[in-house]
Amino acid sequence: MSVNNRHKCVVCGRIFPRGQGIVINKEGVVLEFHSSKCASKFFSMLLERIPFEEVSPYIRKLINEFNELNEQKARARAKKI
């Protein structure tokens, strides 16, 4: 496995190959997670440290978007007579 095809988890430090894990690259910041458990731990700690009033509008907007998507899926699955 070449160096270019490997990632290192920022939470647990494990090395994992490209195509596995979770890699987020946003504006030059690369977040590499070995597993969803590592990503969950990272984002839980991040949310604990950021002042809630700074992220609250984004959280509420995302919740509304997911609620709407779930309602659309439920309507699509409903029996049509």
Disulfide bonds with the S-S distance in Angstrom:
none
